[in-house]
């Protein structure tokens, strides 16, 4: 059963899908309506799931399930992955992009392939206080407080430490 994202419980389990490019208005609208219909009929072994979907920054798709009502089964989770894969094929968008998403000095979201992140840190394009997106948060409450965090408080910290260790002192 679909409910609006702002109404789903704070402890709802979430999955974040990051698009490799910005969705245009029509793509975002179509995808959201498709996901509303899909989550409205989402079930785990015949038991309805209380679920939601929302798109943020026209780039991040967040699916949520209130596990207090019913736990999603492996098959139910696989079904949601299939929705995103099918939507990606239809729109020519990769929703399984694993690049690092960060907010640049102009407030724009940038995607950087993992092998290039270290170079951007050493070039000081990504600074310790640069906001990055942690798409591995597990609940809506974590999403609200830890989805956008300073780069130095993530796994990228190792690159800042490496960079600082190379500064003669």
Beta strands, then each sheet from edge to edge (+ up, - down):
strand 1: 13-18
strand 2: 43-44
strand 3: 47-48
strand 4: 51-56
strand 5: 60-65
strand 6: 100-103
strand 7: 109-112
strand 8: 131-133
strand 9: 148-150
sheet 1: 1+ 5- 4+
sheet 2: 2+ 3-
sheet 3: 6+ 7-
sheet 4: 8+ 9-
end
